[in-house]
């Protein structure tokens, strides 16, 4: 498994509607990529966002990074949407699970 964690803060002056349309399109496009497993996004009370995408392996995540439409969206993000961001990439993460009733 390969995890990509995208931690970001949006600019105060963004076109929120345009951002939401673009984000939905990127999620749709990612779901269609070989090796895609999941995507979740969480927003903290202070506006910081943590988005986590899971991929079968690093090659699948890197292939997603190279998709032309995704690259164009990344550039628009830097130009028009994000104040700052950090991407954390983790190959073969150590995973600990708990599920009630399955101890």
Backbone as CSV, one residue per row, in Angstrom:
resi,resn,N_x,N_y,N_z,CA_x,CA_y,CA_z,C_x,C_y,C_z
1,UNK,0.837,-1.176,0.000,0.000,0.000,0.000,0.884,1.242,0.000
2,UNK,0.372,2.304,-0.618,1.067,3.581,-0.653,0.075,4.656,-0.226
3,UNK,0.472,5.505,0.702,-0.366,6.594,1.178,0.202,7.934,0.742
4,UNK,-0.680,8.824,0.346,-0.310,10.215,0.103,-1.209,11.071,0.986
5,UNK,-0.586,11.884,1.817,-1.322,12.777,2.708,-1.045,14.200,2.248
6,UNK,-2.121,14.914,1.913,-2.032,16.272,1.390,-2.592,17.214,2.453
7,UNK,-1.698,17.939,3.099,-2.069,18.874,4.167,-2.030,20.274,3.565
8,UNK,-3.153,21.008,3.668,-3.185,22.299,2.976,-4.034,23.342,3.683
9,UNK,-3.767,24.571,3.285,-4.576,25.728,3.682,-4.922,26.491,2.413
10,UNK,-6.196,26.828,2.290,-6.659,27.570,1.125,-6.473,29.067,1.352
11,UNK,-6.343,29.789,0.261,-6.308,31.245,0.328,-7.692,31.770,0.692
12,UNK,-7.756,32.917,1.293,-9.040,33.503,1.701,-9.857,33.971,0.505
13,UNK,-9.201,34.266,-0.614,-9.892,34.882,-1.762,-10.230,33.902,-2.884
14,UNK,-10.285,32.599,-2.608,-10.514,31.658,-3.699,-11.969,31.680,-4.161
15,UNK,-12.159,31.234,-5.396,-13.492,30.995,-5.940,-13.901,29.611,-5.448
16,UNK,-14.651,29.553,-4.357,-14.984,28.286,-3.703,-15.751,27.351,-4.631
17,UNK,-16.654,27.902,-5.424,-17.427,27.070,-6.354,-16.505,26.424,-7.383
18,UNK,-15.602,27.192,-7.961,-14.661,26.650,-8.950,-13.775,25.584,-8.308
19,UNK,-13.334,25.841,-7.070,-12.504,24.864,-6.373,-13.263,23.556,-6.171
20,UNK,-14.490,23.625,-5.714,-15.276,22.416,-5.451,-15.519,21.608,-6.723
21,UNK,-15.779,22.293,-7.840,-15.964,21.604,-9.123,-14.673,20.884,-9.512
22,UNK,-13.555,21.581,-9.389,-12.265,20.978,-9.744,-11.918,19.810,-8.822
23,UNK,-12.148,19.964,-7.534,-11.853,18.896,-6.584,-12.701,17.653,-6.876
24,UNK,-13.962,17.861,-7.182,-14.835,16.724,-7.516,-14.351,16.023,-8.777
25,UNK,-13.910,16.793,-9.755,-13.401,16.198,-10.987,-12.131,15.397,-10.719
26,UNK,-11.236,15.915,-9.889,-10.006,15.190,-9.584,-10.311,13.893,-8.836
27,UNK,-11.279,13.925,-7.927,-11.637,12.699,-7.213,-12.218,11.670,-8.182
28,UNK,-13.059,12.124,-9.098,-13.630,11.226,-10.106,-12.528,10.624,-10.985
29,UNK,-11.607,11.442,-11.431,-10.507,10.992,-12.281,-9.610,10.004,-11.529
30,UNK,-9.309,10.300,-10.263,-8.460,9.413,-9.460,-9.106,8.037,-9.296
31,UNK,-10.416,8.013,-9.021,-11.118,6.727,-8.842,-10.979,5.824,-10.054
32,UNK,-10.821,6.413,-11.241,-10.703,5.634,-12.477,-9.292,5.132,-12.753
33,UNK,-8.329,5.517,-11.915,-6.938,5.141,-12.153,-6.632,3.753,-11.617
34,UNK,-5.842,2.975,-12.363,-5.420,1.668,-11.846,-4.674,1.839,-10.518
35,UNK,-5.003,1.016,-9.548,-4.318,1.054,-8.259,-4.938,1.970,-7.234
36,UNK,-5.960,2.743,-7.617,-6.636,3.619,-6.665,-7.397,2.778,-5.646
37,UNK,-7.280,3.133,-4.368,-8.015,2.424,-3.320,-9.047,3.310,-2.627
38,UNK,-8.653,4.511,-2.214,-9.607,5.364,-1.508,-9.097,6.798,-1.409
39,UNK,-10.041,7.683,-1.044,-9.718,9.086,-0.806,-10.678,9.617,0.248
40,UNK,-10.138,10.341,1.214,-10.942,11.011,2.244,-10.301,12.357,2.526
41,UNK,-11.148,13.326,2.855,-10.667,14.655,3.170,-11.346,15.145,4.443
42,UNK,-10.570,15.796,5.309,-11.065,16.271,6.590,-10.633,17.722,6.773
43,UNK,-11.547,18.548,7.274,-11.244,19.952,7.509,-11.295,20.244,9.000
44,UNK,-10.238,20.817,9.518,-10.160,21.181,10.934,-10.908,22.486,11.184
45,UNK,-11.200,22.754,12.440,-11.912,23.981,12.819,-11.178,25.241,12.358
46,UNK,-9.852,25.172,12.269,-9.077,26.346,11.868,-8.909,26.462,10.349
47,UNK,-9.561,25.572,9.588,-9.525,25.654,8.133,-8.483,24.775,7.469
48,UNK,-7.568,24.225,8.234,-6.581,23.337,7.632,-7.274,22.063,7.143
49,UNK,-6.824,21.565,5.988,-7.405,20.362,5.392,-6.354,19.259,5.347
50,UNK,-6.780,18.051,5.684,-5.950,16.863,5.527,-6.698,15.942,4.575
51,UNK,-6.067,15.616,3.460,-6.647,14.698,2.482,-5.723,13.485,2.383
52,UNK,-6.311,12.306,2.453,-5.540,11.067,2.433,-5.986,10.234,1.240
53,UNK,-5.031,9.887,0.384,-5.352,8.964,-0.710,-4.530,7.697,-0.533
54,UNK,-5.189,6.566,-0.792,-4.547,5.257,-0.670,-4.449,4.630,-2.055
55,UNK,-3.281,4.041,-2.323,-3.000,3.416,-3.609,-2.446,2.021,-3.379
56,UNK,-2.616,1.153,-4.331,-2.080,-0.207,-4.195,-0.576,-0.200,-3.987
57,UNK,0.118,0.692,-4.709,1.572,0.756,-4.594,2.068,2.120,-5.074
58,UNK,3.350,2.336,-4.910,3.948,3.622,-5.269,3.825,3.904,-6.765
59,UNK,3.978,2.885,-7.595,3.862,3.083,-9.044,2.496,3.634,-9.424
60,UNK,1.439,3.135,-8.795,0.087,3.636,-9.084,-0.042,5.103,-8.680
61,UNK,0.491,5.459,-7.522,0.432,6.852,-7.065,1.239,7.761,-7.978
62,UNK,2.399,7.310,-8.409,3.223,8.119,-9.303,2.564,8.277,-10.670
63,UNK,1.884,7.239,-11.145,1.164,7.339,-12.418,0.069,8.392,-12.312
64,UNK,-0.631,8.423,-11.184,-1.669,9.446,-10.960,-1.056,10.837,-10.991
65,UNK,0.089,10.987,-10.395,0.761,12.291,-10.366,1.092,12.786,-11.774
66,UNK,1.304,11.847,-12.708,1.708,12.237,-14.071,0.540,12.469,-15.035
67,UNK,-0.694,12.229,-14.620,-1.856,12.447,-15.497,-1.928,13.939,-15.841
68,UNK,-2.015,14.258,-17.123,-1.963,15.656,-17.578,-3.044,16.515,-16.932
69,UNK,-4.265,16.020,-16.855,-5.355,16.808,-16.264,-5.099,17.069,-14.773
70,UNK,-4.514,16.090,-14.099,-4.175,16.265,-12.686,-3.050,17.289,-12.528
71,UNK,-2.045,17.213,-13.394,-0.934,18.173,-13.326,-1.427,19.604,-13.546
72,UNK,-2.357,19.772,-14.488,-2.926,21.104,-14.742,-3.694,21.599,-13.513
73,UNK,-4.434,20.706,-12.864,-5.174,21.077,-11.655,-4.209,21.447,-10.522
74,UNK,-3.097,20.740,-10.420,-2.107,21.070,-9.403,-1.577,22.492,-9.621
75,UNK,-1.307,22.838,-10.863,-0.807,24.184,-11.153,-1.859,25.242,-10.821
76,UNK,-3.129,24.980,-11.175,-4.196,25.920,-10.818,-4.297,26.050,-9.303
77,UNK,-4.082,24.939,-8.586,-4.100,24.996,-7.127,-3.052,25.951,-6.586
78,UNK,-1.847,25.854,-7.131,-0.777,26.762,-6.685,-1.079,28.211,-7.082
79,UNK,-1.656,28.393,-8.270,-1.927,29.747,-8.774,-3.133,30.404,-8.107
80,UNK,-4.176,29.620,-7.813,-5.452,30.239,-7.445,-6.065,29.796,-6.126
81,UNK,-5.657,28.662,-5.559,-6.393,28.128,-4.423,-5.618,28.027,-3.116
82,UNK,-4.362,27.610,-3.158,-3.665,27.260,-1.926,-2.765,28.371,-1.410
83,UNK,-2.850,28.572,-0.095,-1.909,29.443,0.598,-0.626,28.655,0.867
84,UNK,-0.811,27.389,1.241,0.333,26.515,1.500,-0.142,25.065,1.475
85,UNK,0.818,24.176,1.222,0.517,22.753,1.339,1.792,21.952,1.538
86,UNK,1.615,20.766,2.079,2.688,19.794,2.256,2.132,18.446,1.842
87,UNK,2.919,17.669,1.102,2.527,16.318,0.727,3.453,15.347,1.459
88,UNK,2.860,14.399,2.142,3.598,13.329,2.814,3.335,12.054,2.018
89,UNK,4.374,11.361,1.619,4.231,10.117,0.854,4.838,8.985,1.664
90,UNK,4.114,7.883,1.738,4.561,6.776,2.579,4.386,5.453,1.855
91,UNK,5.493,4.810,1.583,5.498,3.494,0.946,5.465,2.428,2.043
92,UNK,4.602,1.457,1.875,4.481,0.345,2.830,4.356,0.833,4.269
93,UNK,3.300,1.587,4.578,3.147,2.100,5.940,2.918,0.972,6.942
94,UNK,3.348,1.195,8.138,3.032,0.267,9.224,1.579,0.509,9.581
95,UNK,0.782,-0.546,9.611,-0.658,-0.408,9.814,-1.064,-1.159,11.077
96,UNK,-1.801,-0.478,11.937,-2.375,-1.084,13.140,-3.883,-0.887,13.044
97,UNK,-4.649,-1.924,13.299,-6.106,-1.822,13.194,-6.763,-2.280,14.480
98,UNK,-7.947,-1.725,14.716,-8.819,-2.180,15.790,-10.240,-2.160,15.255
99,UNK,-10.971,-3.225,15.464,-12.394,-3.276,15.130,-13.106,-3.963,16.292
100,UNK,-14.013,-3.250,16.904,-14.763,-3.807,18.028,-15.400,-5.132,17.626
101,UNK,-15.287,-6.111,18.471,-15.856,-7.420,18.207,-14.954,-8.326,17.383
102,UNK,-13.797,-7.808,16.948,-12.877,-8.627,16.154,-11.512,-8.696,16.830
103,UNK,-11.519,-8.696,18.147,-10.251,-8.748,18.887,-9.693,-10.136,18.880
